[in-house]
Amino acid sequence: MRSIPWRYLPAIACVLPSTASPAAADLPAVVVTATRTPQEADDVPASIDAVAFDDVVDVFGVNPSDYLAGIPGLLARDRQNYAQDEQISIRGFGARATFGVRGVRLYTDGIPATMPDGQGQVSHFSLDSAARIEVLRGPFSALYGNSSGGVIQLFGADGNVPPEISLALVGGSYGNARASVNARGVAGDLDYNLDLTHFQTDGWRDHSAAKRESGNAKLAWTIGEGGKLTLLANTLALPGADDPLGLTHAQFDADPRGVASVATQFDTRKSVHQDQGGAIWDQDLGGGHALRVLGYYGTRAVEQYLAIPVATQANPKHSGGVVDLDSRYGGSDARWTWKGELAGRAFELAAGLSWDRQTQHRRGYANFVGDVLGVRGALRRDEDDTVRDFDQYAQATWRFADRWSLVAGLRHSDVAFHARDHYVTTGNPDDSGRVDYGATTPVAGLLWRAARGVNVYASYGRGFETPTFNELGYRADGAAGLAFDLDPARSRNAEVGIKLRPSTSLDASVALFRADTRDELAVATSAGGRTTYQNIGKARRDGAEAALAWRVGDAWTLQLAWTRLDATFRSAFLTCAGAPCTAPDTPVAAGARIPGVPRSMVHAGLRWGGDRGWHAGTAADAVGAVVVNDLGTDRAPGYVVAAADLGYAFELDAGRLDAFARVDNLFDRRYAGSVIVNDANGRYFEPAPGRTVMLGMKWTWNR
């Protein structure tokens, strides 16, 4: 399928609706991510959306992308590869991530799911126990520190009154299955939300089976006058998830369900075990003052088998093809807030301190023993890596006139990396070292209530992004030590927009944005299973977003979301033209597109029905073509895919039964659902499934 000219996409949106779209709410959404205190989204001078999970029905419910499709500016792609997690980018930030999430800050109930170095993951997000998810885009994201091209925050639901127990079962094509049990309620001073979820899949592609078990608990007690203690616990087990790797363009065209031969030869796979806990103390101090203190601690163990040729590992500096990573992480955040008046006008102030630390024991092994491939062999790497951050922040909201509000904030961040190498041999010198990064990121936004239901705003801020430990792993010049010569990328972000809410049934917004980055991180070399990085001069991401949610009558809901995004390198630089490559040798011209970023995206949705009886929806997403490497020598074509669902809600004496059927990729289109940017072997393409069918039910007992 050829790429879709962006100018046609708004027209496509009008005829291709979406099933996973939240209904337009009768009341304005209340959000906290942008200002750290509850505010109506329309009164915040920033692009921020909240998706209530109760409003998104008839989806598989395993990945955040199931719930985020209707948010402009955000691209959440299910890789169909549970060894590598979802691919998420916001306004082009995070698109270079080959695994996990980078460039976007992630949180669950205030606990970071992004480590201090900027590397994050969403595999442990407890979607079955969640109430809503908030997505913040633009300048105000910088108030969350390092690697904040955007912020995604998941909030667990509070206990229900009356208490309820629910059981959900979903099954479908290619062995996809999910089962979960959730209990929510209030017992005296205790508020509880407990969840267990099992997921498994045979995979649409060969060598892509996975199984995942997760548990989540949220317990809250009201203590004394104005006090509240919340305890959070989360566990994840992902044993031996197969990694099918990407495909070259020729392999994708020949057999999108296939895998590269090295994936089966080396039995590429990944196992993850994570446990974490946290505690939050909220205290009303009276007189408009409040205190919130958060602390958390967790462990994460990763074992991954890579497809690194045996001959490549003969280099004494090579770290092998088996990654064994044990991590311990933790941190705290203390915040004081005050609500009062300044010059007779409503004023809110928040100030806090944040500290996070991660320690990794990183070991590498050969991925062969003798002639047997895909097994743990000799030790090739042994080091302790530590990264910590210490941030101070403050922000204020002042409604200085009847129609005007000012929001301003400042954050200072210190991020320190330290590596201690324990594997020092002949031909493999000591790679120990350290580096400290720092940045001060101011943000300000002004909002004007031009008329009833019409708010106009503008905002500006600065942000920064350090290299992750993965990007610091090797030096581009081949010298010993980690790449501590890399600088953090620094950006200047601006946005103007309008938010329209002329009635309780109609909500719309338009935003124009631009982000200019210097010292952008880009690939320098790629050879022998190693990728090194470099700073380049400048990059730019600018574009426009528009969204519409409209409840038509009592039964129909229409939602549209459109994004136009130009992401380009503004400075020329040298990179590798292919593998093997030991030094950048091929020029990339100024104006070249940043890989992995589509120029256009459209999501549209139409739903019919209410909370009871029959309901139905149709779905479509249109995504433009993306280049897959810095040189722009290959690209994944654009695509349009559609879906449909039908369900019925039964109200019974003992509770409620919801049942549904859903078809994704309704017209069985062949397309790349995600891409691995700058893959050294040219295996850029991660095919999306063909037509899939699923059936689901959820029984809720609340009597």
C-alpha positions as CSV (number, residue, x, y, z in Angstrom):
1,M,0.0,0.0,0.0
2,R,1.4,3.4,-0.9
3,S,1.8,6.2,1.7
4,I,-1.2,8.4,2.4
5,P,-0.8,12.1,1.6
6,W,-1.5,13.9,4.8
7,R,-3.9,16.4,3.1
8,Y,-6.4,13.5,2.6
9,L,-6.4,12.3,6.2
10,P,-9.0,14.7,7.7
11,A,-11.4,13.6,5.0
12,I,-10.7,10.0,5.8
13,A,-11.4,10.6,9.5
14,C,-14.9,11.7,8.8
15,V,-15.8,8.4,7.3
16,L,-13.8,5.9,9.4
17,P,-14.8,5.9,13.0
18,S,-13.3,4.2,16.1
19,T,-14.3,1.7,18.7
20,A,-11.8,2.4,21.4
21,S,-12.7,6.0,21.8
22,P,-13.9,7.4,25.2
23,A,-17.3,9.0,25.2
24,A,-17.6,12.8,25.5
25,A,-18.2,13.3,29.1
26,D,-21.1,15.5,30.5
27,L,-18.6,17.0,33.0
28,P,-15.2,18.4,32.1
29,A,-12.2,16.2,32.9
30,V,-10.3,16.9,36.0
31,V,-6.5,16.4,35.7
32,V,-3.5,16.7,38.0
33,T,-0.4,15.9,35.9
34,A,0.2,19.4,34.5
35,T,-0.2,21.4,37.7
36,R,0.0,18.7,40.5
37,T,-3.3,19.9,41.9
38,P,-6.7,19.0,40.6
39,Q,-7.7,21.3,37.7
40,E,-10.3,21.2,34.9
41,A,-8.4,20.2,31.8
42,D,-9.9,23.2,29.9
43,D,-8.4,25.6,32.5
44,V,-4.8,24.4,32.0
45,P,-2.6,26.2,29.4
46,A,-1.3,22.9,28.1
47,S,-2.3,20.0,25.9
48,I,-3.5,17.3,28.4
49,D,-6.1,14.6,28.0
50,A,-7.6,12.2,30.5
51,V,-9.1,8.9,29.4
52,A,-11.5,7.2,31.8
53,F,-11.1,3.4,31.5
54,D,-14.8,2.9,32.1
55,D,-15.5,4.9,28.9
56,V,-13.3,2.5,26.7
57,V,-15.1,-0.7,26.1
58,D,-14.7,-3.8,24.0
59,V,-10.9,-3.9,23.8
60,F,-8.4,-6.6,24.6
61,G,-7.1,-4.6,27.5
62,V,-3.5,-5.8,27.7
63,N,-1.5,-2.8,26.3
64,P,-1.9,1.0,26.9
65,S,-2.3,1.4,23.2
66,D,-5.8,-0.1,23.6
67,Y,-6.8,3.0,25.5
68,L,-4.7,5.8,23.9
69,A,-5.8,5.8,20.3
70,G,-7.9,8.9,20.5
71,I,-5.2,11.3,21.8
72,P,-3.6,13.5,19.2
73,G,0.1,13.8,19.1
74,L,0.6,10.4,20.7
75,L,1.7,7.3,18.8
76,A,1.4,4.1,20.8
77,R,2.3,1.0,18.8
78,D,1.9,-2.6,19.8
79,R,5.0,-4.3,18.5
80,Q,3.4,-7.8,18.7
81,N,6.6,-8.5,20.5
82,Y,6.3,-8.8,24.3
83,A,10.0,-9.2,24.7
84,Q,10.5,-5.5,23.7
85,D,7.4,-3.7,25.3
86,E,5.3,-1.1,23.5
87,Q,6.6,1.7,21.3
88,I,5.4,5.1,22.5
89,S,6.3,8.5,21.3
90,I,4.7,12.0,21.8
91,R,5.2,14.6,19.2
92,G,8.1,12.7,17.9
93,F,10.0,12.4,21.2
94,G,10.8,8.8,22.0
95,A,10.6,7.5,18.4
96,R,14.2,6.3,18.4
97,A,13.6,3.7,21.1
98,T,14.3,0.3,19.9
99,F,12.9,-1.3,23.0
100,G,11.0,0.1,26.0
101,V,10.1,3.8,26.1
102,R,12.5,6.7,26.0
103,G,11.9,10.4,25.8
104,V,8.6,10.1,27.5
105,R,8.1,10.1,31.3
106,L,5.9,7.3,32.7
107,Y,4.2,7.1,36.2
108,T,1.8,4.9,38.0
109,D,0.0,6.6,40.9
110,G,3.0,8.9,41.2
111,I,5.6,6.2,41.2
112,P,8.1,6.5,38.3
113,A,8.0,3.8,35.6
114,T,10.9,5.7,34.0
115,M,14.3,5.2,35.6
116,P,16.5,8.2,36.4
117,D,18.5,7.7,33.1
118,G,15.3,8.1,31.0
119,Q,14.6,4.4,30.2
120,G,11.1,3.3,31.0
121,Q,8.6,0.4,30.4
122,V,4.8,-0.1,30.6
123,S,4.8,-3.9,30.9
124,H,3.8,-3.7,34.5
125,F,1.0,-1.2,34.1
126,S,-2.1,-2.6,35.8
127,L,-4.8,-1.7,33.3
128,D,-7.5,-3.9,34.9
129,S,-7.3,-1.9,38.2
130,A,-6.9,1.5,36.6
131,A,-9.4,4.4,36.7
132,R,-7.8,6.7,34.2
133,I,-4.7,7.6,32.3
134,E,-3.5,11.2,31.7
135,V,-1.3,12.3,28.8
136,L,0.5,15.6,29.0
137,R,2.2,17.0,25.9
138,G,4.2,20.1,25.2
139,P,6.2,22.5,27.3
140,F,4.8,21.6,30.8
141,S,6.2,18.1,30.4
142,A,9.6,19.5,31.3
143,L,8.4,20.0,34.9
144,Y,9.0,16.3,35.3
145,G,12.7,16.5,34.7
146,N,15.0,14.3,32.5
147,S,13.6,12.8,29.3
148,S,10.2,14.6,29.5
149,G,9.2,14.9,25.9
150,G,5.7,14.1,27.3
151,V,4.2,12.5,30.4
152,I,1.9,9.5,30.7
153,Q,0.5,8.8,34.1
154,L,-1.7,5.9,35.1
155,F,-4.0,6.2,38.1
156,G,-5.5,3.2,40.0
157,A,-9.2,3.3,40.9
158,D,-10.4,3.9,44.4
159,G,-12.6,1.4,46.1
160,N,-16.2,1.1,45.1
161,V,-19.3,1.6,47.2
162,P,-20.9,-0.9,47.4
163,P,-17.9,-3.3,47.1
164,E,-17.6,-5.2,43.8
165,I,-15.8,-8.2,42.5
166,S,-15.3,-8.6,38.8
167,L,-14.0,-11.5,36.6
168,A,-13.0,-10.8,33.0
169,L,-12.2,-13.3,30.3
170,V,-11.1,-12.5,26.8
171,G,-9.9,-14.8,24.0
172,G,-9.2,-14.6,20.4
173,S,-7.1,-15.4,17.3
174,Y,-3.5,-16.7,17.5
175,G,-3.9,-18.0,21.1
176,N,-4.5,-14.6,22.6
177,A,-6.1,-14.9,26.1
178,R,-6.5,-12.7,29.1
179,A,-8.1,-13.5,32.5
180,S,-8.3,-11.1,35.4
181,V,-10.0,-10.9,38.8
182,N,-10.5,-7.6,40.6
183,A,-11.9,-6.6,44.0
184,R,-12.7,-3.0,44.9
185,G,-14.4,-1.7,48.0
186,V,-14.5,0.3,51.2
187,A,-14.4,-1.4,54.6
188,G,-14.5,1.2,57.4
189,D,-11.4,3.4,57.0
190,L,-9.9,1.1,54.5
191,D,-10.2,1.7,50.7
192,Y,-8.9,-1.3,48.6
193,N,-8.3,-2.2,45.0
194,L,-6.8,-5.7,44.4
195,D,-6.1,-7.2,41.0
196,L,-4.6,-10.4,39.4
197,T,-4.2,-10.7,35.6
198,H,-2.9,-13.5,33.4
199,F,-2.1,-13.0,29.7
200,Q,-0.8,-15.4,27.1
201,T,-0.4,-15.5,23.4
202,D,0.9,-17.9,20.7
203,G,1.8,-14.9,18.6
204,W,0.7,-14.0,15.1
205,R,4.3,-14.3,13.9
206,D,6.4,-17.4,14.3
207,H,8.6,-17.4,17.5
208,S,6.5,-14.7,19.3
209,A,4.8,-16.6,22.1
210,A,4.6,-15.0,25.5
211,K,3.0,-15.3,28.9
212,R,2.6,-12.6,31.5
213,E,1.4,-12.7,35.1
214,S,0.8,-9.5,37.1
215,G,-0.6,-8.4,40.4
216,N,-1.5,-5.0,41.8
217,A,-2.7,-3.7,45.1
218,K,-3.8,-0.3,46.2
219,L,-4.8,0.1,49.9
220,A,-5.7,3.4,51.5
221,W,-6.5,4.4,55.1
222,T,-8.0,7.6,56.4
223,I,-6.0,8.4,59.6
224,G,-6.8,11.1,62.0
225,E,-7.9,14.5,60.8
226,G,-7.0,15.1,57.2
227,G,-4.5,12.3,56.9
228,K,-4.4,9.5,54.4
229,L,-1.9,6.6,53.9
230,T,-1.9,4.8,50.6
231,L,0.2,1.6,50.1
232,L,0.9,0.3,46.6
233,A,2.3,-3.0,45.5
234,N,3.0,-4.4,42.0
235,T,4.5,-7.6,40.7
236,L,5.2,-8.8,37.1
237,A,6.5,-12.1,35.7
238,L,7.3,-12.4,32.0
239,P,9.1,-15.8,31.7
240,G,10.8,-16.6,28.4
241,A,8.9,-14.3,26.0
242,D,10.0,-15.2,22.4
243,D,11.6,-12.4,20.4
244,P,10.8,-12.7,16.6
245,L,13.1,-9.7,15.8
246,G,12.3,-7.4,12.9
247,L,12.2,-8.2,9.2
248,T,14.0,-6.7,6.2
249,H,11.8,-5.1,3.6
250,A,12.2,-8.2,1.3
251,Q,11.3,-10.6,4.2
252,F,8.3,-8.5,5.1
253,D,7.0,-8.5,1.5
254,A,7.6,-12.3,1.2
255,D,6.2,-13.5,4.5
256,P,5.2,-11.0,7.3
257,R,4.5,-13.9,9.7
258,G,8.0,-15.2,9.4
259,V,11.1,-14.5,11.4
260,A,14.8,-14.0,10.5
261,S,16.6,-17.3,10.7
262,V,18.9,-16.1,13.5
263,A,15.9,-15.7,15.8
264,T,15.3,-19.4,15.9
265,Q,19.0,-20.3,15.7
266,F,19.8,-18.4,18.9
267,D,16.3,-18.8,20.4
268,T,16.1,-15.1,21.0
269,R,14.0,-14.4,24.1
270,K,13.6,-12.3,27.2
271,S,12.5,-13.0,30.8
272,V,11.5,-10.2,33.2
273,H,10.6,-10.4,36.9
274,Q,9.8,-7.2,38.7
275,D,8.4,-6.4,42.2
276,Q,7.9,-3.0,43.6
277,G,6.1,-1.3,46.5
278,G,5.4,2.3,47.5
279,A,3.7,4.4,50.2
280,I,2.1,7.8,49.9
281,W,1.2,10.0,52.9
282,D,-1.2,12.9,52.3
283,Q,-1.8,15.4,55.1
284,D,-4.1,18.4,55.2
285,L,-2.3,20.9,57.4
286,G,-5.2,23.5,57.5
287,G,-5.2,27.0,56.2
288,G,-4.9,25.8,52.6
289,H,-1.7,24.0,53.3
290,A,-1.1,20.3,52.4
291,L,1.8,17.9,52.4
292,R,2.4,14.8,50.3
293,V,5.3,12.4,50.8
294,L,6.0,9.4,48.5
295,G,8.5,6.7,48.8
296,Y,9.0,3.5,46.6
297,Y,11.4,0.6,46.2
298,G,11.6,-2.2,43.6
299,T,13.7,-4.9,42.0
300,R,13.8,-5.9,38.3
301,A,15.6,-8.8,36.8
302,V,16.1,-9.2,33.1
303,E,17.7,-12.0,31.1
304,Q,17.8,-11.6,27.4
305,Y,19.2,-13.8,24.6
306,L,20.3,-11.9,21.5
307,A,21.2,-13.0,18.0
308,I,24.9,-12.1,18.0
309,P,27.0,-14.2,15.6
310,V,29.6,-16.3,17.2
311,A,32.4,-14.9,15.1
312,T,31.5,-11.4,16.2
313,Q,32.0,-12.3,19.8
314,A,35.6,-13.3,19.2
315,N,36.5,-9.7,19.7
316,P,37.8,-9.5,23.3
317,K,36.0,-6.2,23.9
318,H,32.6,-7.8,23.0
319,S,30.1,-8.2,25.8
320,G,28.5,-11.4,24.4
321,G,25.0,-12.2,23.4
322,V,23.3,-12.8,26.7
323,V,22.3,-9.9,28.9
324,D,21.8,-10.6,32.6
325,L,20.7,-7.5,34.4
326,D,19.7,-7.2,38.1
327,S,18.3,-3.8,39.1
328,R,17.4,-2.3,42.4
329,Y,15.7,1.1,42.3
330,G,13.9,3.5,44.6
331,G,13.2,7.0,45.4
332,S,11.1,9.6,47.1
333,D,9.2,12.8,46.5
334,A,8.1,15.4,49.1
335,R,5.7,18.1,48.0
336,W,4.1,21.0,49.9
337,T,1.1,22.8,48.3
338,W,-0.8,25.9,49.4
339,K,-4.2,27.3,48.1
340,G,-5.0,30.9,49.0
341,E,-5.0,34.3,47.5
342,L,-2.5,36.7,46.0
343,A,-3.6,40.3,45.6
344,G,-7.1,39.2,46.2
345,R,-7.1,36.5,43.5
346,A,-7.0,32.7,43.6
347,F,-3.5,31.4,43.9
348,E,-1.9,27.9,44.2
349,L,1.7,27.1,44.9
350,A,3.5,23.7,44.9
351,A,7.1,23.1,45.8
352,G,9.0,19.8,46.3
353,L,12.1,17.7,46.2
354,S,12.5,14.5,44.2
355,W,15.2,11.9,44.5
356,D,15.6,8.6,42.6
357,R,18.3,6.0,42.3
358,Q,18.9,2.9,40.3
359,T,21.7,0.3,40.7
360,Q,22.3,-2.3,38.0
361,H,24.5,-5.3,38.2
362,R,25.1,-5.9,34.5
363,R,26.6,-9.1,33.2
364,G,27.1,-10.3,29.7
365,Y,27.7,-13.9,28.6
366,A,28.5,-15.6,25.3
367,N,25.3,-17.0,23.7
368,F,26.8,-20.3,22.8
369,V,28.6,-23.3,24.4
370,G,30.6,-25.2,21.8
371,D,28.4,-25.7,18.8
372,V,25.2,-25.2,20.8
373,L,23.6,-21.8,20.2
374,G,21.2,-19.8,22.3
375,V,22.6,-21.0,25.7
376,R,24.5,-19.1,28.3
377,G,28.3,-19.4,27.9
378,A,31.4,-17.8,29.2
379,L,31.3,-14.5,31.1
380,R,32.1,-11.5,28.9
381,R,31.0,-8.5,30.9
382,D,30.6,-7.7,34.6
383,E,29.9,-4.2,35.9
384,D,27.9,-2.2,38.4
385,D,26.1,0.8,36.9
386,T,24.5,3.4,39.1
387,V,22.4,6.4,38.1
388,R,20.6,8.8,40.5
389,D,18.8,12.1,40.2
390,F,18.1,14.9,42.7
391,D,15.6,17.5,41.6
392,Q,14.0,20.6,43.1
393,Y,10.8,22.0,41.6
394,A,8.2,24.7,42.2
395,Q,5.1,25.8,40.2
396,A,2.3,28.3,40.8
397,T,-1.1,28.9,39.3
398,W,-2.6,32.4,39.7
399,R,-5.9,33.6,38.4
400,F,-4.9,37.2,38.3
401,A,-8.0,38.5,36.5
402,D,-11.5,37.2,35.9
403,R,-10.6,35.9,32.5
404,W,-6.9,35.3,32.8
405,S,-4.7,32.7,34.5
406,L,-0.9,32.3,34.7
407,V,0.8,29.0,35.4
408,A,4.6,29.0,35.8
409,G,7.2,26.6,37.1
410,L,10.9,25.8,37.5
411,R,12.7,22.6,37.9
412,H,16.4,22.0,38.6
413,S,17.8,18.5,37.9
414,D,21.0,16.8,38.6
415,V,21.6,13.4,37.1
416,A,24.7,11.4,37.8
417,F,26.0,8.2,36.1
418,H,28.7,5.9,37.5
419,A,30.0,2.7,36.1
420,R,32.4,0.3,37.9
421,D,33.9,-2.3,35.7
422,H,34.8,-5.7,37.2
423,Y,35.7,-7.5,34.0
424,V,39.2,-6.4,33.1
425,T,41.3,-8.7,31.0
426,T,44.0,-8.6,28.3
427,G,42.4,-6.8,25.4
428,N,39.5,-5.6,27.5
429,P,40.6,-2.6,29.6
430,D,38.9,-1.0,32.6
431,D,35.7,0.8,31.4
432,S,34.9,2.4,34.8
433,G,33.9,6.1,34.8
434,R,31.3,8.7,35.7
435,V,29.6,11.7,34.4
436,D,27.2,14.3,35.9
437,Y,24.5,16.2,34.0
438,G,22.5,19.2,35.2
439,A,19.7,21.4,33.8
440,T,17.3,24.1,34.9
441,T,14.0,24.0,33.0
442,P,11.6,26.9,33.3
443,V,8.0,26.8,32.0
444,A,5.2,29.4,31.8
445,G,1.7,29.4,30.3
446,L,-1.0,32.0,30.0
447,L,-4.7,31.2,29.5
448,W,-7.4,33.6,28.5
449,R,-11.1,32.8,28.9
450,A,-12.2,34.5,25.7
451,A,-15.9,33.6,26.1
452,R,-18.0,31.0,27.7
453,G,-16.6,27.7,26.7
454,V,-13.7,29.2,24.8
455,N,-10.3,29.2,26.3
456,V,-7.1,30.4,24.5
457,Y,-3.6,29.7,25.8
458,A,0.1,29.9,25.0
459,S,3.0,28.2,26.8
460,Y,6.8,28.0,26.5
461,G,9.4,26.0,28.3
462,R,12.8,24.3,28.1
463,G,13.5,20.6,28.5
464,F,16.5,18.2,28.4
465,E,17.2,14.5,27.8
466,T,20.3,12.6,29.0
467,P,21.6,9.5,27.3
468,T,20.3,6.3,28.8
469,F,22.8,3.7,30.1
470,N,22.1,1.7,26.9
471,E,23.2,4.7,24.8
472,L,26.2,5.3,27.0
473,G,27.3,1.6,26.7
474,Y,30.0,2.0,24.0
475,R,32.2,4.8,22.7
476,A,31.9,5.7,19.0
477,D,35.7,6.0,18.7
478,G,36.2,2.4,19.9
479,A,38.2,3.5,23.0
480,A,37.7,1.9,26.4
481,G,35.1,3.2,28.8
482,L,31.5,4.2,28.4
483,A,30.5,7.1,26.2
484,F,30.6,9.7,28.9
485,D,31.5,12.3,26.3
486,L,27.9,12.5,25.2
487,D,25.9,15.6,26.1
488,P,22.2,15.7,27.0
489,A,19.9,17.0,24.3
490,R,18.3,20.3,25.3
491,S,15.0,21.6,23.8
492,R,13.0,24.7,23.6
493,N,9.2,24.1,23.4
494,A,6.4,26.4,22.5
495,E,2.7,25.9,22.0
496,V,-0.5,27.9,21.3
497,G,-4.0,26.5,21.4
498,I,-7.7,26.9,21.9
499,K,-10.0,24.7,23.9
500,L,-13.8,24.8,23.1
501,R,-16.6,23.5,25.2
502,P,-19.7,25.3,24.1
503,S,-22.0,22.7,25.7
504,T,-21.7,19.6,27.9
505,S,-22.0,17.4,24.8
506,L,-19.2,18.9,22.7
507,D,-15.5,19.2,23.5
508,A,-12.9,20.3,20.9
509,S,-9.3,21.6,20.9
510,V,-6.6,22.8,18.4
511,A,-2.9,23.2,19.2
512,L,0.1,24.4,17.2
513,F,3.5,23.4,18.6
514,R,7.2,23.6,18.0
515,A,10.2,22.0,19.7
516,D,13.8,22.9,18.8
517,T,16.5,20.6,20.1
518,R,20.3,21.0,20.1
519,D,22.7,18.1,20.7
520,E,20.1,15.7,19.5
521,L,21.1,12.1,20.1
522,A,21.6,10.0,16.9
523,V,23.3,6.8,15.8
524,A,27.0,7.1,15.2
525,T,28.1,3.5,14.4
526,S,26.5,0.1,14.4
527,A,28.6,-3.1,14.1
528,G,28.8,-6.5,15.8
529,G,25.7,-6.1,17.8
530,R,26.9,-2.7,19.2
531,T,25.3,0.6,18.5
532,T,27.0,3.8,19.5
533,Y,25.6,7.3,19.6
534,Q,26.6,10.9,18.9
535,N,25.3,14.4,19.5
536,I,24.3,16.3,16.4
537,G,23.7,20.0,16.0
538,K,19.9,20.6,15.8
539,A,16.6,19.0,15.3
540,R,13.0,20.3,15.1
541,R,9.6,18.9,15.7
542,D,6.6,21.1,14.8
543,G,3.1,20.6,13.8
544,A,-0.6,20.8,14.7
545,E,-3.1,18.8,16.6
546,A,-6.9,18.8,16.6
547,A,-9.5,16.8,18.6
548,L,-13.2,16.6,18.7
549,A,-15.5,14.6,21.1
550,W,-19.3,15.1,20.4
551,R,-22.2,13.3,22.0
552,V,-25.0,13.3,19.5
553,G,-28.3,12.7,21.2
554,D,-28.6,10.0,23.9
555,A,-27.0,7.1,22.0
556,W,-24.3,8.3,19.6
557,T,-20.8,9.5,20.3
558,L,-18.3,10.8,17.7
559,Q,-14.6,11.3,18.3
560,L,-11.9,12.6,15.9
561,A,-8.2,13.2,16.5
562,W,-5.8,14.5,13.9
563,T,-2.0,15.2,14.0
564,R,0.3,16.8,11.5
565,L,4.0,16.5,12.5
566,D,7.2,17.5,10.8
567,A,10.2,16.0,12.6
568,T,13.5,16.8,10.9
569,F,17.3,17.1,11.5
570,R,18.2,20.7,11.1
571,S,22.0,20.1,11.0
572,A,23.9,17.8,8.6
573,F,25.9,15.0,10.1
574,L,27.7,11.7,9.3
575,T,26.2,8.3,10.1
576,C,26.7,4.7,8.9
577,A,25.4,3.5,5.6
578,G,25.2,-0.1,6.6
579,A,26.8,-2.9,8.7
580,P,29.5,-3.4,9.5
581,C,30.4,0.2,10.2
582,T,33.2,1.3,12.5
583,A,33.1,5.1,11.9
584,P,30.4,7.4,10.5
585,D,31.1,7.7,6.8
586,T,27.9,8.8,5.0
587,P,26.3,12.3,5.2
588,V,22.8,13.0,6.3
589,A,21.6,16.2,4.9
590,A,20.0,19.0,6.9
591,G,16.2,18.7,6.6
592,A,16.2,14.9,6.6
593,R,13.3,13.3,8.4
594,I,13.8,11.9,11.9
595,P,13.0,8.1,11.6
596,G,10.0,6.5,13.1
597,V,7.9,9.6,13.1
598,P,4.8,9.7,10.7
599,R,3.9,13.1,9.3
600,S,0.2,12.5,9.7
601,M,-2.1,10.5,12.0
602,V,-5.9,10.3,12.1
603,H,-8.1,8.5,14.6
604,A,-11.9,8.6,14.4
605,G,-14.6,7.0,16.3
606,L,-18.4,6.4,16.3
607,R,-20.2,4.6,19.1
608,W,-23.8,3.7,19.6
609,G,-25.5,2.6,22.7
610,G,-25.4,3.3,26.4
611,D,-24.5,1.6,29.7
612,R,-27.2,-1.1,29.3
613,G,-28.4,-3.3,26.5
614,W,-26.8,-3.3,23.1
615,H,-23.9,-1.2,22.1
616,A,-21.7,-1.1,19.0
617,G,-18.8,0.7,17.4
618,T,-16.6,0.9,14.4
619,A,-12.9,1.9,14.3
620,A,-10.2,3.3,12.0
621,D,-6.7,4.6,12.2
622,A,-4.8,6.2,9.4
623,V,-1.0,6.6,9.8
624,G,1.4,8.1,7.3
625,A,4.6,6.5,6.0
626,V,7.7,6.6,8.2
627,V,11.3,6.5,7.2
628,V,13.2,3.8,9.2
629,N,16.8,5.1,9.2
630,D,18.6,8.4,9.4
631,L,19.6,8.2,5.8
632,G,15.9,7.8,4.7
633,T,16.9,4.9,2.3
634,D,13.9,2.8,3.3
635,R,10.4,3.4,4.7
636,A,7.3,1.7,6.0
637,P,4.3,2.6,3.9
638,G,1.3,4.4,5.4
639,Y,-1.8,2.5,6.2
640,V,-5.5,2.7,7.1
641,V,-7.0,-0.1,9.3
642,A,-10.5,-0.5,10.6
643,A,-12.3,-2.4,13.4
644,A,-15.8,-3.2,14.6
645,D,-17.4,-4.5,17.8
646,L,-20.8,-5.5,19.1
647,G,-21.7,-6.0,22.8
648,Y,-24.5,-6.4,25.2
649,A,-24.7,-5.5,28.9
650,F,-27.0,-7.7,31.1
651,E,-28.3,-6.3,34.4
652,L,-29.0,-9.2,36.7
653,D,-30.1,-9.5,40.3
654,A,-26.6,-10.5,41.4
655,G,-24.7,-8.0,39.3
656,R,-23.9,-7.3,35.7
657,L,-22.6,-9.2,32.7
658,D,-20.9,-7.5,29.8
659,A,-20.2,-9.5,26.7
660,F,-18.7,-8.4,23.4
661,A,-17.2,-9.5,20.1
662,R,-14.6,-7.6,18.2
663,V,-12.8,-7.7,14.9
664,D,-9.5,-5.9,14.3
665,N,-7.9,-5.1,11.0
666,L,-11.3,-5.7,9.5
667,F,-10.1,-5.7,5.9
668,D,-7.0,-7.8,6.5
669,R,-4.5,-5.2,5.5
670,R,-0.8,-6.0,5.4
671,Y,1.2,-3.3,7.1
672,A,4.1,-2.7,9.5
673,G,2.6,-1.9,12.9
674,S,5.9,-0.6,14.2
675,V,9.5,-0.1,13.1
676,I,12.9,-0.6,14.7
677,V,14.7,2.5,13.7
678,N,18.3,2.3,12.5
679,D,18.5,-1.5,12.9
680,A,22.1,-2.5,12.0
681,N,21.0,-5.5,10.0
682,G,18.2,-3.7,8.1
683,R,15.5,-5.6,10.0
684,Y,13.4,-2.5,10.5
685,F,9.9,-3.9,10.1
686,E,7.6,-5.4,12.8
687,P,4.5,-6.6,11.0
688,A,1.1,-6.1,12.5
689,P,-1.4,-9.0,12.6
690,G,-3.9,-9.7,9.9
691,R,-7.6,-9.9,10.7
692,T,-8.1,-10.9,14.3
693,V,-11.3,-11.9,16.2
694,M,-11.8,-11.8,19.9
695,L,-14.7,-12.6,22.3
696,G,-14.9,-11.3,25.8
697,M,-17.0,-11.1,28.9
698,K,-16.9,-9.4,32.3
699,W,-18.9,-10.5,35.3
700,T,-19.3,-7.9,38.0
701,W,-20.8,-8.9,41.3
702,N,-21.8,-6.0,43.5
703,R,-24.7,-7.2,45.7
